[in-house]
Amino acid sequence: MTDVSLIKGLRELNADDLDIGYVARAQASHGSSAPDAPLLQSDDPRLETILRLLRRFGGVILSGPPGTSKSWLAGQIADKMTGGDGSRRADIQFHASYQFEDFMEGYRPKKDGSGFEPRDGVFLQLVRKAHENTDDAYVLVIDELSRADVGRVFGEALTYIERNKRGQRFNLPSGETISIPLNLFLIATMNPLDRGVDDVDAAFERRFAKVDMPPSRGLLEQMLDDNGFPNGNIHRRLLGWFSKINTRATQTPAAAVGHAYFADVTDAETLQEVWDYQLKYLVARAFKNLPGVRDEMVNGWAAIFESPDDESQPPVAEEAGSKAEAP
C-alpha cells in the first residue's frame, strides 16, 4: 500500500519508502512502443525528480520530440506509483476526436442497441476509485496531450486539477457534484512540435510541472553498450552523427532524432535498418527546404559505415552512398 504522505506531502519519500525499490515488482506494461525495453531502476534520478514534482504539482508533462522515451518513462513511473496494480491506473491517448464525453461523462449507446445511457469517462472513473481509497496513489497517463482540445476535453475539471484546488467540489453537466482527490496524479506526454502545444501550455503552465526530454547522447551510448553493440568506429561515428543532427535541430526542430530510435540496435545491420525504414524519411522531411543540410546529413550517415575495421583504408563512396540513399 502506498504511503498516504506521498499525496499530502508530509514528508519526502524515495522509491524504497514507496515499496517500489525492487525492480522485479514492475509489470510488463511499459507504456512504450518497445515492450522489451529495460525497466526503470529504482535509483534512476528521473524517478525521484518526477515523484517530487508530482507531490508538488499533482501532474507532470513530459515534453520532447519522438524517440526520447517519454511514453516509456510515463508508463514506468505509473507502474511504480501503483505497485503494478492496474486497477489504480488508466492509460489513454488524446486525438483530434477525443471529447469531454470520453474523458468526463456523457451518453453512450447501450450494448443491446436499445438507446443511450449516461456513462462515466475514463477520468471520472479513476476519480471515483481514488475517492474510495485515499491511502493509495491513482495515476492517469495521457499520451499525446497536445493532440486534443484540452479545454473541451477537461471542461470544468481543468480548473480543479490544480493542486491547491483538489478537494473543492464542482458541478458536472449531469448535475452531480464531484471533487478531484489529492491521491490522483496525472502524467502526460507531448511533442513540442504539435499544433496544439500553445493551447496546452496556456492551459497547464500554472497547473502542472513540465519536464523537457531532449535527445540524449549519453542515453544512446548506454543503450548501445547494453545491447552489446561493438565499441568501434561505427559506434563512435554514430554518436558523432547523432550529436550533429541534434545540433542542427536547434534551428530546425523537426530534425530532432531521439535516442530511443536505436533502442534495439545490436550491430551494423540493425543500425542500417533504422536509417532505411525510419530516419531517412525524417531527414528528408525536416530538411526538404535545406537541400545542402539534407545532403550533409545523408552523407554523414553513409560515412558511419566507411571502412568500419580500418580507418586507414580509403572509403568506398559508391557502397557508402547506397546505404544512405535519400528517399
Backbone bond lengths (Angstrom), bond angles and torsions (degrees), N, CA, C in turn:
res aa  C-N    CA-C-N  psi(-1)  N-CA   C-N-CA  omega(-1)  CA-C   N-CA-C  phi
1 M - - - 1.473 - - 1.525 109.42 -
2 T 1.323 117.70 132.95 1.442 122.08 -178.65 1.523 110.85 -73.34
3 D 1.341 116.44 135.04 1.453 121.22 -179.15 1.522 109.87 -63.33
4 V 1.320 117.65 129.63 1.456 121.38 -178.07 1.520 112.06 -63.05
5 S 1.336 118.66 -19.77 1.459 119.97 179.87 1.523 111.90 -68.55
6 L 1.342 117.68 -18.59 1.464 119.38 171.01 1.515 110.33 -57.73
7 I 1.324 115.98 -36.88 1.457 122.14 -175.65 1.520 110.94 -81.21
8 K 1.328 116.38 -45.76 1.459 119.63 -172.25 1.512 113.32 -89.34
9 G 1.339 117.07 -4.54 1.450 119.88 174.56 1.500 114.28 69.48
10 L 1.345 119.54 26.78 1.451 121.53 -177.76 1.520 112.41 -73.47
11 R 1.331 116.43 -28.71 1.452 119.72 176.19 1.523 108.25 -154.24
12 E 1.321 115.92 158.32 1.447 120.78 179.57 1.518 110.02 -78.25
13 L 1.326 116.42 135.95 1.456 121.77 179.77 1.515 109.66 -119.07
14 N 1.326 115.30 145.09 1.446 119.27 171.45 1.520 109.41 -106.94
15 A 1.325 116.36 -174.69 1.463 119.65 -175.49 1.517 111.91 -62.02
16 D 1.330 117.42 -37.77 1.460 119.38 -179.27 1.523 111.79 -69.09
17 D 1.341 117.37 -35.75 1.465 120.06 176.74 1.520 111.25 -60.99
18 L 1.325 115.60 -30.61 1.458 120.21 -179.04 1.522 112.15 -86.49
19 D 1.332 116.13 4.89 1.465 120.65 -179.54 1.523 111.13 61.41
20 I 1.343 115.01 37.22 1.461 119.43 178.50 1.512 110.86 -126.51
21 G 1.324 117.66 14.25 1.446 120.18 -176.26 1.514 113.61 -68.83
22 Y 1.299 119.47 -26.18 1.450 122.47 -178.52 1.517 109.53 -87.80
23 V 1.320 116.53 114.54 1.451 121.06 -170.50 1.520 112.46 -62.41
24 A 1.310 117.89 -24.46 1.466 119.93 -177.78 1.522 112.52 -67.16
25 R 1.346 118.33 -12.36 1.467 120.56 178.07 1.525 111.30 -72.45
26 A 1.320 116.90 -20.24 1.463 119.31 -177.37 1.521 109.78 -64.49
27 Q 1.316 114.98 146.87 1.452 120.87 -177.56 1.523 110.68 -93.54
28 A 1.313 115.44 175.31 1.464 120.23 -178.13 1.524 112.22 -70.41
29 S 1.319 117.71 -17.69 1.458 120.91 -178.40 1.515 110.31 -74.62
30 H 1.321 116.35 110.75 1.459 121.05 -178.04 1.520 112.18 -97.42
31 G 1.311 118.73 -15.45 1.452 119.21 -172.37 1.512 111.16 62.38
32 S 1.305 117.73 38.70 1.450 121.90 -172.99 1.508 109.60 -145.47
33 S 1.333 115.25 158.83 1.451 119.79 174.69 1.516 111.66 -77.70
34 A 1.322 117.23 -3.24 1.463 122.03 178.42 1.516 109.11 -119.07
35 P 1.347 118.15 86.82 1.458 120.63 -174.51 1.515 114.26 -63.77
36 D 1.352 117.25 -17.50 1.455 119.37 178.45 1.523 111.99 -97.83
37 A 1.336 116.65 15.92 1.457 120.18 177.93 1.525 109.72 -64.74
38 P 1.342 117.47 153.44 1.464 120.13 -179.42 1.522 111.61 -64.80
39 L 1.320 116.42 153.78 1.451 121.13 178.69 1.521 110.72 -79.88
40 L 1.317 115.71 153.38 1.462 121.52 178.37 1.523 109.31 -73.62
41 Q 1.313 116.68 123.49 1.458 120.97 179.84 1.533 110.13 -73.80
42 S 1.309 116.39 148.48 1.466 120.12 -176.47 1.526 112.83 -68.87
43 D 1.340 117.88 -16.52 1.464 120.05 177.76 1.526 112.18 -99.19
44 D 1.331 117.43 9.37 1.463 120.61 177.96 1.527 108.87 -66.03
45 P 1.323 118.75 127.10 1.477 120.56 -177.36 1.515 113.41 -60.89
46 R 1.333 117.75 -25.33 1.466 119.52 179.22 1.518 111.19 -66.22
47 L 1.315 116.79 -33.20 1.460 120.75 179.16 1.516 110.79 -62.29
48 E 1.326 116.35 -51.03 1.465 119.84 -178.23 1.527 111.33 -64.04
49 T 1.341 116.52 -39.26 1.466 120.07 179.91 1.527 111.35 -62.76
50 I 1.330 116.86 -48.22 1.463 119.31 -176.58 1.516 111.29 -70.71
51 L 1.335 118.35 -36.08 1.465 119.48 174.58 1.530 110.75 -60.51
52 R 1.316 116.63 -41.55 1.471 120.14 179.11 1.523 110.56 -63.84
53 L 1.329 117.80 -42.82 1.461 121.20 179.86 1.528 111.62 -66.93
54 L 1.331 116.83 -37.44 1.460 119.70 177.54 1.521 111.34 -65.25
55 R 1.321 116.82 -38.91 1.470 119.22 176.59 1.520 110.68 -61.19
56 R 1.323 115.86 -37.89 1.464 119.60 -174.73 1.522 113.11 -81.47
57 F 1.347 116.51 -41.67 1.467 120.37 -171.78 1.524 114.24 -109.18
58 G 1.306 118.17 -18.41 1.458 120.51 -177.92 1.516 114.24 83.34
59 G 1.332 117.12 -11.96 1.455 121.10 179.59 1.515 110.83 -159.56
60 V 1.331 115.90 150.88 1.455 122.34 -179.97 1.518 108.63 -136.37
61 I 1.334 116.49 136.39 1.460 122.44 174.11 1.518 108.17 -108.90
62 L 1.325 116.46 123.73 1.457 122.61 175.57 1.524 107.65 -95.05
63 S 1.317 117.35 115.53 1.457 122.41 -172.66 1.522 110.53 -116.83
64 G 1.327 115.92 126.10 1.455 119.33 178.11 1.509 111.13 -178.05
65 P 1.331 117.40 165.73 1.466 120.72 179.02 1.521 110.98 -69.90
66 P 1.326 117.42 168.97 1.470 119.83 178.98 1.528 111.52 -57.76
67 G 1.326 114.88 144.77 1.457 119.75 175.69 1.506 115.20 84.66
68 T 1.328 118.18 19.39 1.463 120.42 179.43 1.529 112.28 -110.19
69 S 1.311 117.05 19.20 1.474 123.54 171.69 1.519 113.88 71.81
70 K 1.329 117.92 23.46 1.460 120.19 -178.55 1.528 111.70 -63.19
71 S 1.340 116.15 -52.71 1.463 119.87 -177.24 1.528 111.03 -64.99
72 W 1.315 115.93 -39.07 1.467 120.06 177.85 1.526 110.57 -60.25
73 L 1.337 116.35 -47.99 1.459 119.61 -177.55 1.523 111.14 -66.35
74 A 1.333 117.28 -41.13 1.465 120.48 178.47 1.520 110.54 -59.78
75 G 1.334 116.48 -44.79 1.458 120.19 -179.97 1.518 112.39 -66.02
76 Q 1.329 117.26 -38.41 1.454 120.86 179.82 1.533 111.88 -67.16
77 I 1.339 115.90 -42.68 1.468 119.60 178.04 1.529 109.90 -62.49
78 A 1.326 116.58 -43.60 1.468 120.31 179.35 1.521 110.79 -61.61
79 D 1.329 117.37 -43.50 1.463 120.70 178.05 1.523 111.25 -58.30
80 K 1.308 115.70 -42.52 1.464 119.26 -176.14 1.525 111.53 -73.16
81 M 1.320 117.54 -36.49 1.454 119.88 179.18 1.529 112.18 -68.17
82 T 1.324 115.83 -31.87 1.465 119.90 -177.71 1.519 112.73 -98.73
83 G 1.321 117.57 1.33 1.453 120.38 -177.10 1.518 112.64 62.55
84 G 1.330 116.59 24.90 1.455 120.93 -178.99 1.522 114.58 77.99
85 D 1.332 117.56 9.91 1.470 121.78 -179.94 1.526 109.14 -82.22
86 G 1.338 116.67 104.27 1.450 120.80 -176.80 1.514 114.73 -62.79
87 S 1.328 117.88 -21.97 1.464 120.42 179.57 1.520 111.80 -73.15
88 R 1.319 117.07 -13.66 1.472 121.43 179.88 1.519 112.12 -104.74
89 R 1.318 116.20 15.57 1.456 120.60 -176.73 1.523 109.83 -144.42
90 A 1.336 115.54 144.89 1.464 121.04 173.35 1.520 108.45 -135.31
91 D 1.340 116.66 142.60 1.460 122.83 179.36 1.516 109.00 -122.98
92 I 1.320 116.60 128.36 1.458 121.34 177.64 1.517 109.08 -137.40
93 Q 1.314 114.89 161.95 1.462 120.78 174.32 1.518 108.62 -126.83
94 F 1.327 115.98 124.59 1.455 120.10 177.40 1.533 109.81 -75.19
95 H 1.335 114.80 150.71 1.456 121.67 174.68 1.522 107.26 -153.01
96 A 1.316 116.12 176.58 1.465 120.25 -172.24 1.523 113.24 -61.00
97 S 1.319 117.79 -26.60 1.459 121.13 -177.53 1.526 113.22 -96.60
98 Y 1.317 117.10 1.56 1.469 119.39 -178.31 1.525 109.47 -71.82
99 Q 1.348 116.87 133.38 1.459 121.35 -171.38 1.528 112.04 -130.49
100 F 1.335 114.62 173.68 1.456 123.23 176.16 1.524 110.95 -54.84
101 E 1.323 116.00 -39.53 1.466 120.22 -178.00 1.524 111.73 -63.99
102 D 1.316 117.18 -30.52 1.463 120.83 177.57 1.527 111.15 -76.44
103 F 1.317 115.75 -32.14 1.460 120.98 -170.76 1.525 112.70 -95.54
104 M 1.334 116.98 -44.58 1.466 121.05 -174.33 1.536 111.54 -106.82
105 E 1.313 117.60 -75.99 1.464 120.17 179.59 1.519 109.77 -160.75
106 G 1.327 115.46 155.82 1.450 120.04 178.65 1.514 110.73 176.45
107 Y 1.298 115.74 178.96 1.464 121.39 179.27 1.525 109.19 -90.87
108 R 1.328 114.63 136.13 1.458 121.31 -179.61 1.533 109.52 -132.98
109 P 1.327 117.26 152.16 1.478 119.31 -179.56 1.526 111.49 -62.25
110 K 1.318 115.58 141.93 1.465 120.26 173.09 1.527 109.49 -71.78
111 K 1.311 115.13 152.93 1.462 119.50 -177.91 1.522 112.42 -64.26
112 D 1.329 116.04 -29.59 1.464 118.18 -178.78 1.520 112.72 -86.53
113 G 1.341 117.47 1.98 1.450 121.38 177.35 1.510 115.08 75.42
114 S 1.330 117.91 13.54 1.466 120.88 -174.89 1.525 113.79 -87.41
115 G 1.312 117.30 2.09 1.453 118.69 -178.63 1.514 110.75 148.62
116 F 1.336 115.06 -153.40 1.455 120.74 -177.07 1.530 109.90 -122.33
117 E 1.317 114.63 157.66 1.463 120.12 178.34 1.523 109.30 -143.91
118 P 1.340 117.95 149.98 1.466 119.45 176.42 1.527 109.93 -67.57
119 R 1.324 115.08 141.82 1.453 118.83 -178.02 1.527 109.64 -147.26
120 D 1.335 116.54 138.22 1.461 121.31 176.80 1.522 110.54 -70.27
121 G 1.341 115.55 141.77 1.452 120.88 171.36 1.522 110.59 -80.92
122 V 1.324 116.45 175.68 1.463 121.05 -172.60 1.530 111.62 -62.16
123 F 1.322 118.47 -37.22 1.451 120.43 -178.74 1.520 111.14 -69.95
124 L 1.323 116.97 -45.07 1.460 120.30 -179.05 1.527 110.54 -65.61
125 Q 1.312 117.85 -34.77 1.468 120.19 175.74 1.527 110.77 -60.15
126 L 1.336 116.11 -43.51 1.459 119.99 -179.04 1.522 111.20 -71.09
127 V 1.334 117.01 -34.48 1.465 120.86 175.77 1.527 110.30 -58.99
128 R 1.310 117.14 -45.04 1.470 120.79 -178.95 1.533 110.19 -63.84
129 K 1.319 117.27 -43.06 1.465 120.42 178.92 1.529 111.07 -62.74
130 A 1.315 116.82 -41.48 1.466 120.32 -179.33 1.521 111.18 -65.81
131 H 1.322 117.39 -35.10 1.468 120.46 176.76 1.531 111.38 -65.81
132 E 1.313 116.65 -31.87 1.462 120.45 -176.83 1.521 112.82 -74.33
133 N 1.319 117.48 -22.41 1.465 121.04 -177.59 1.522 109.27 -143.71
134 T 1.318 116.16 83.60 1.460 120.70 -174.24 1.527 113.51 -76.93
135 D 1.318 117.62 -4.52 1.464 120.08 177.53 1.524 112.55 -82.32
136 D 1.320 117.82 -12.96 1.460 121.32 -177.94 1.518 111.13 -113.71
137 A 1.336 114.99 152.89 1.456 121.25 176.22 1.522 110.28 -85.99
138 Y 1.334 116.60 136.85 1.464 124.05 174.71 1.524 107.34 -117.74
139 V 1.322 116.02 140.99 1.463 120.00 -172.20 1.521 110.70 -131.94
140 L 1.332 115.00 131.24 1.461 121.46 171.59 1.524 107.69 -108.91
141 V 1.332 116.75 122.94 1.463 122.73 176.38 1.524 108.28 -102.76
142 I 1.329 116.09 120.54 1.466 121.82 179.50 1.516 108.30 -112.58
143 D 1.315 116.75 113.61 1.457 120.77 176.01 1.524 108.86 -90.74
144 E 1.333 115.97 143.70 1.477 122.32 178.24 1.528 111.57 59.80
145 L 1.314 116.62 51.89 1.468 121.70 -177.24 1.522 112.66 -54.35
146 S 1.324 116.92 -35.83 1.466 120.58 -174.02 1.522 113.82 -82.58
147 R 1.332 118.77 2.35 1.456 121.01 -177.56 1.534 112.54 -84.96
148 A 1.335 118.20 -8.74 1.467 121.27 -179.51 1.524 109.82 -122.15
149 D 1.315 115.71 167.74 1.467 121.64 173.77 1.525 107.09 -80.49
150 V 1.344 116.48 98.70 1.459 119.58 -170.39 1.525 112.64 -65.66
151 G 1.322 117.11 -32.93 1.457 119.10 177.51 1.511 111.91 -63.69
152 R 1.323 116.55 -41.33 1.462 120.91 179.66 1.525 111.13 -71.17
153 V 1.323 117.36 -37.80 1.467 121.09 -177.59 1.525 111.48 -69.37
154 F 1.329 117.25 -46.14 1.460 120.97 -176.48 1.523 112.68 -79.83
155 G 1.333 117.07 -31.39 1.461 119.08 -177.05 1.521 111.35 59.24
156 E 1.337 116.22 -138.70 1.469 121.24 -178.94 1.526 112.30 -60.41
157 A 1.311 116.62 -26.86 1.470 120.19 -176.81 1.513 112.04 -64.57
158 L 1.328 118.27 -19.41 1.461 120.44 -179.55 1.524 111.32 -60.56
159 T 1.308 116.62 -32.95 1.469 120.16 176.54 1.513 111.58 -75.01
160 Y 1.318 116.79 -39.39 1.467 120.71 -169.26 1.519 114.55 -90.96
161 I 1.343 116.67 1.31 1.462 118.20 170.96 1.523 111.07 -80.92
162 E 1.322 117.97 -10.97 1.461 120.36 175.83 1.523 109.72 -59.41
163 R 1.303 115.78 142.60 1.466 120.93 -176.10 1.528 112.03 -57.55
164 N 1.329 117.05 -40.99 1.469 119.66 -176.46 1.521 113.34 -82.03
165 K 1.360 116.66 -0.20 1.466 119.88 176.46 1.522 111.72 -113.70
166 R 1.331 116.77 4.35 1.457 119.32 176.95 1.531 109.25 -63.68
167 G 1.292 116.69 138.38 1.461 121.79 -178.90 1.505 113.99 92.28
168 Q 1.342 117.92 -15.40 1.461 120.18 176.96 1.530 108.98 -78.47
169 R 1.301 116.39 135.52 1.462 120.57 -175.51 1.526 110.71 -87.19
170 F 1.337 114.80 144.89 1.460 120.82 177.67 1.527 108.05 -144.40
171 N 1.314 115.31 163.17 1.460 120.52 -175.34 1.524 111.65 -95.12
172 L 1.324 114.75 134.52 1.453 121.50 171.23 1.529 109.32 -85.81
173 P 1.325 118.39 161.27 1.469 119.91 178.18 1.522 113.02 -56.26
174 S 1.324 117.58 -27.60 1.468 120.67 179.38 1.522 112.19 -71.97
175 G 1.340 116.97 -11.72 1.449 121.25 -177.30 1.512 112.89 99.32
176 E 1.333 117.66 -11.52 1.465 120.70 178.10 1.521 110.25 -71.11
177 T 1.333 115.60 144.51 1.452 121.27 175.28 1.522 109.07 -100.69
178 I 1.324 116.07 132.80 1.461 121.02 -174.66 1.521 108.88 -142.77
179 S 1.310 117.06 163.00 1.464 122.15 172.05 1.519 108.42 -137.79
180 I 1.320 116.49 160.99 1.462 121.63 179.26 1.521 108.04 -102.11
181 P 1.310 117.83 119.54 1.473 120.24 -173.94 1.523 112.90 -76.61
182 L 1.321 115.21 161.37 1.458 121.57 -179.03 1.519 113.25 -69.18
183 N 1.315 117.04 -22.23 1.466 119.35 -176.38 1.518 113.42 -90.67
184 L 1.339 117.04 14.57 1.461 121.58 174.50 1.527 108.45 -106.83
185 F 1.332 116.23 123.15 1.457 122.10 -176.25 1.519 109.76 -118.90
186 L 1.332 116.10 147.38 1.458 121.75 179.16 1.526 109.65 -118.91
187 I 1.319 116.07 130.73 1.462 122.12 173.63 1.521 106.68 -122.79
188 A 1.322 116.71 120.91 1.463 120.78 -175.68 1.522 110.27 -124.28
189 T 1.339 115.55 154.36 1.457 120.70 174.75 1.524 108.75 -122.13
190 M 1.327 115.02 152.59 1.464 118.09 174.10 1.519 109.91 -159.30
191 N 1.326 114.05 154.17 1.452 122.97 175.85 1.526 107.91 -94.69
192 P 1.333 119.29 122.26 1.471 120.29 -176.59 1.522 113.77 -64.66
193 L 1.344 117.69 -9.18 1.467 120.26 178.77 1.519 112.89 -92.27
194 D 1.330 117.89 -6.00 1.462 120.45 179.79 1.526 111.11 -63.55
195 R 1.315 115.78 151.54 1.471 120.19 -178.00 1.520 113.00 -64.10
196 G 1.326 117.44 -31.46 1.452 120.44 -174.89 1.518 115.10 -87.87
197 V 1.336 117.69 9.57 1.461 120.33 -174.11 1.522 112.18 -63.27
198 D 1.318 118.27 -39.82 1.469 120.32 -178.68 1.522 110.67 -61.40
199 D 1.325 116.92 -40.67 1.458 120.39 178.58 1.523 111.24 -65.65
200 V 1.330 116.18 -40.20 1.468 120.01 178.20 1.520 110.55 -64.33
201 D 1.324 116.63 -45.59 1.464 119.95 179.40 1.521 111.28 -59.38
202 A 1.326 116.60 -42.49 1.463 119.92 -179.84 1.524 110.91 -64.76
203 A 1.328 116.92 -36.69 1.461 120.61 -176.58 1.525 112.85 -78.15
204 F 1.326 117.02 -33.05 1.463 119.54 -169.47 1.530 114.81 -113.60
205 E 1.318 118.91 -5.30 1.457 119.03 -171.57 1.529 113.30 -62.66
206 R 1.303 118.54 -27.20 1.466 119.73 177.77 1.541 111.75 -103.89
207 R 1.303 116.59 0.61 1.460 120.04 -176.53 1.531 112.12 -103.32
208 F 1.323 117.32 -45.77 1.460 121.86 -175.57 1.524 110.71 -118.48
209 A 1.311 114.61 162.51 1.459 120.37 170.49 1.525 108.66 -82.40
210 K 1.314 116.30 149.47 1.463 121.70 178.72 1.517 108.65 -122.28
211 V 1.326 115.85 126.83 1.453 121.60 -177.49 1.523 108.58 -116.73
212 D 1.324 116.48 119.30 1.459 120.43 177.37 1.521 109.60 -76.51
213 M 1.329 115.12 136.30 1.465 121.23 178.55 1.529 108.72 -126.78
214 P 1.330 116.93 82.45 1.465 120.33 179.84 1.522 110.83 -80.68
215 P 1.341 117.05 166.65 1.462 119.80 172.66 1.532 110.13 -57.56
216 S 1.314 116.33 141.49 1.464 121.01 -175.40 1.521 111.01 -124.13
217 R 1.307 116.58 117.51 1.465 120.88 175.86 1.521 110.55 -64.84
218 G 1.327 116.31 -37.51 1.458 119.72 179.44 1.521 112.22 -62.79
219 L 1.355 116.79 -42.71 1.454 119.87 178.76 1.529 111.10 -68.77
220 L 1.343 117.09 -35.61 1.460 119.98 176.08 1.524 110.42 -61.72
221 E 1.311 116.22 -46.07 1.463 120.01 -179.89 1.526 111.08 -61.85
222 Q 1.322 116.03 -39.77 1.462 120.01 178.29 1.531 110.99 -65.03
223 M 1.343 116.88 -41.59 1.460 120.70 177.76 1.529 111.04 -59.21
224 L 1.326 115.76 -47.67 1.456 119.95 -178.72 1.521 110.80 -61.43
225 D 1.319 116.50 -43.61 1.465 120.18 179.37 1.525 111.02 -63.77
226 D 1.340 116.09 -43.47 1.468 119.63 -179.90 1.526 111.62 -64.23
227 N 1.342 116.39 -30.77 1.457 121.10 -179.30 1.532 113.02 -83.42
228 G 1.324 116.34 -2.73 1.456 119.67 -178.99 1.514 113.95 76.22
229 F 1.343 117.57 22.14 1.462 120.87 178.10 1.522 109.18 -65.96
230 P 1.347 118.09 130.47 1.470 120.44 -176.59 1.526 112.09 -55.55
231 N 1.301 116.05 132.97 1.469 121.45 -176.54 1.524 109.60 -89.13
232 G 1.355 115.58 70.04 1.454 121.19 -177.74 1.508 111.81 -128.30
233 N 1.332 115.55 -149.53 1.458 120.36 -175.56 1.528 112.87 -64.59
234 I 1.326 116.94 -41.14 1.471 119.16 -179.74 1.527 109.96 -63.38
235 H 1.310 116.48 -42.62 1.471 122.05 176.94 1.521 109.81 -56.37
236 R 1.320 116.25 -49.86 1.475 120.58 -177.17 1.524 111.51 -65.37
237 R 1.335 116.39 -43.79 1.462 119.45 -177.69 1.528 111.84 -68.56
238 L 1.323 116.95 -35.12 1.460 119.69 176.48 1.521 110.50 -61.05
239 L 1.321 116.93 -44.94 1.465 119.66 178.99 1.528 111.07 -61.50
240 G 1.340 116.31 -37.66 1.462 119.67 177.65 1.515 111.92 -65.90
241 W 1.350 117.36 -43.74 1.470 121.09 178.56 1.522 110.15 -63.70
242 F 1.327 117.10 -41.71 1.463 122.08 178.98 1.524 110.50 -58.90
243 S 1.310 117.20 -45.70 1.470 120.65 178.66 1.517 111.29 -64.37
244 K 1.328 116.45 -39.15 1.467 119.95 -176.53 1.525 111.37 -66.90
245 I 1.345 116.93 -47.12 1.468 117.27 -176.79 1.525 111.00 -68.85
246 N 1.317 117.39 -32.23 1.469 118.27 178.98 1.526 111.84 -77.36
247 T 1.330 117.72 -21.48 1.460 120.16 169.03 1.521 109.80 -69.17
248 R 1.338 116.46 -42.25 1.457 120.57 175.20 1.531 111.01 -60.83
249 A 1.318 116.50 -31.69 1.464 120.90 -177.33 1.523 112.98 -67.64
250 T 1.330 117.55 -15.21 1.467 118.44 175.41 1.529 110.53 -65.42
251 Q 1.343 116.68 -27.96 1.463 121.69 176.45 1.527 112.11 -98.91
252 T 1.339 116.55 -26.40 1.462 122.32 -179.99 1.521 107.71 -127.67
253 P 1.334 118.63 82.66 1.476 121.48 -171.18 1.524 114.60 -55.32
254 A 1.334 117.44 -30.03 1.465 119.28 -179.14 1.518 112.61 -66.36
255 A 1.330 117.60 -11.28 1.464 121.18 -179.09 1.521 113.01 -86.45
256 A 1.304 118.28 -4.37 1.468 120.13 -177.03 1.524 110.71 -59.55
257 V 1.320 115.84 132.80 1.462 122.50 178.93 1.522 108.17 -116.69
258 G 1.309 117.06 115.19 1.457 121.34 -179.19 1.520 112.28 -76.45
259 H 1.306 115.73 151.99 1.467 121.44 -179.55 1.524 112.47 -64.21
260 A 1.344 116.87 -27.07 1.468 119.78 -176.31 1.529 113.06 -69.05
261 Y 1.335 118.31 -13.44 1.452 119.51 172.68 1.534 111.17 -57.55
262 F 1.320 115.82 -25.99 1.463 120.99 -173.53 1.527 112.11 -105.88
263 A 1.326 116.82 18.53 1.466 120.42 -172.63 1.521 113.17 -61.45
264 D 1.339 118.02 -30.99 1.461 119.43 -177.54 1.530 112.36 -113.59
265 V 1.328 116.87 20.69 1.462 120.95 178.29 1.527 109.22 -79.14
266 T 1.317 116.04 126.56 1.470 120.92 -178.60 1.520 113.35 -121.80
267 D 1.338 117.19 -17.83 1.460 120.21 -177.72 1.527 108.79 -158.92
268 A 1.328 116.11 -177.64 1.462 120.58 -176.71 1.524 111.57 -62.64
269 E 1.309 117.34 -36.36 1.463 120.33 -178.52 1.524 111.72 -65.44
270 T 1.329 117.37 -47.79 1.472 119.45 179.75 1.520 110.88 -69.41
271 L 1.324 117.29 -28.66 1.466 120.39 175.36 1.522 110.22 -65.85
272 Q 1.334 117.33 -45.78 1.460 120.26 -179.53 1.525 111.43 -62.44
273 E 1.324 117.37 -33.51 1.461 120.33 178.64 1.521 111.83 -64.47
274 V 1.327 117.47 -32.04 1.467 120.22 175.90 1.517 109.93 -60.31
275 W 1.332 115.80 -40.26 1.470 119.27 176.79 1.525 111.57 -68.89
276 D 1.316 115.78 -51.25 1.460 120.65 -172.59 1.522 113.12 -59.78
277 Y 1.327 116.91 -34.89 1.462 119.86 -171.41 1.531 113.92 -112.88
278 Q 1.337 117.54 -4.66 1.464 119.31 179.25 1.525 112.72 -138.27
279 L 1.326 117.34 -63.27 1.458 119.81 -166.60 1.517 114.35 -69.64
280 K 1.325 118.66 -32.07 1.466 117.77 -178.33 1.527 110.91 -64.68
281 Y 1.317 116.82 -29.73 1.466 119.93 177.00 1.530 110.74 -73.76
282 L 1.322 116.70 -38.67 1.463 120.60 177.23 1.523 110.15 -61.90
283 V 1.335 117.05 -45.92 1.461 121.57 -179.18 1.531 110.78 -63.55
284 A 1.320 117.00 -44.44 1.466 120.42 -179.92 1.526 111.28 -61.82
285 R 1.324 116.76 -41.82 1.464 120.50 -178.98 1.522 111.54 -70.81
286 A 1.333 116.90 -44.48 1.466 120.43 -175.86 1.526 112.10 -65.20
287 F 1.333 116.72 -36.20 1.461 120.61 -174.45 1.531 112.03 -112.73
288 K 1.332 117.27 29.15 1.466 119.38 -177.07 1.522 111.91 -63.29
289 N 1.342 117.93 -26.15 1.458 121.65 177.80 1.514 112.72 -99.80
290 L 1.325 116.47 5.06 1.468 122.19 179.51 1.533 107.70 -130.14
291 P 1.319 118.04 71.15 1.466 119.99 -174.30 1.517 113.69 -59.60
292 G 1.325 117.59 -33.27 1.457 119.59 178.86 1.518 112.25 -64.38
293 V 1.332 116.23 -43.27 1.468 120.34 178.74 1.529 109.75 -69.19
294 R 1.338 116.24 -38.84 1.464 119.38 178.13 1.531 110.57 -58.57
295 D 1.331 115.96 -46.08 1.461 119.16 -179.98 1.527 111.01 -64.48
296 E 1.323 116.35 -36.28 1.461 119.79 177.50 1.525 110.90 -61.00
297 M 1.330 116.95 -42.36 1.461 120.05 -179.34 1.529 111.41 -71.31
298 V 1.335 117.05 -38.40 1.465 121.11 178.55 1.525 110.23 -64.46
299 N 1.332 116.25 -48.33 1.451 119.91 -179.94 1.528 111.89 -67.34
300 G 1.328 115.02 -33.55 1.460 118.54 177.33 1.509 111.77 -64.29
301 W 1.331 115.84 -38.17 1.474 118.31 176.70 1.526 110.41 -65.64
302 A 1.338 116.88 -44.00 1.460 120.05 179.42 1.523 111.04 -58.08
303 A 1.330 116.08 -37.04 1.464 120.58 -177.61 1.521 112.40 -66.81
304 I 1.321 117.06 -20.71 1.469 119.80 178.67 1.521 110.34 -57.84
305 F 1.332 117.43 -33.75 1.458 122.32 -172.05 1.524 113.40 -99.62
306 E 1.324 117.46 2.09 1.455 120.17 -179.29 1.521 110.63 -72.16
307 S 1.320 117.11 126.89 1.466 123.14 176.10 1.508 111.69 44.76
308 P 1.332 118.58 60.44 1.458 120.60 -174.38 1.523 114.55 -61.12
309 D 1.358 117.10 -27.07 1.461 119.21 -175.21 1.517 113.54 -98.55
310 D 1.331 117.06 -23.02 1.459 119.23 -175.29 1.518 108.45 -146.61
311 E 1.319 117.03 105.89 1.458 120.84 -176.54 1.516 112.16 -66.20
312 S 1.339 117.44 -19.61 1.449 120.15 -178.21 1.517 112.35 -73.82
313 Q 1.346 116.89 -18.45 1.447 120.11 179.39 1.522 109.87 -74.94
314 P 1.345 118.36 141.39 1.470 119.84 178.91 1.518 110.32 -67.56
315 P 1.327 117.42 141.77 1.468 120.10 -179.73 1.520 111.50 -67.74
316 V 1.300 116.01 147.87 1.458 121.66 175.29 1.518 107.16 -95.61
317 A 1.335 115.52 96.95 1.461 120.70 -170.25 1.515 112.46 -61.11
318 E 1.333 117.15 -39.73 1.464 119.10 -175.60 1.521 111.16 -65.27
319 E 1.347 116.25 -44.19 1.458 119.43 -179.40 1.512 111.00 -66.63
320 A 1.359 115.67 -42.68 1.466 118.53 -178.86 1.511 110.39 -64.09
321 G 1.344 117.01 -41.03 1.451 119.11 -178.75 1.517 112.25 -64.04
322 S 1.341 116.14 -35.50 1.454 118.54 -178.69 1.490 112.31 -69.05
323 K 1.348 117.02 -25.42 1.459 119.90 -179.12 1.510 111.37 -71.33
324 A 1.327 117.89 -29.88 1.465 120.71 -174.63 1.515 111.70 -122.29
325 E 1.293 115.30 37.10 1.459 120.47 -179.11 1.521 110.78 -60.98
326 A 1.307 116.83 130.39 1.463 120.51 -179.77 1.512 110.31 -68.78
327 P 1.356 116.46 146.17 1.468 118.91 178.64 1.516 111.45 -68.67
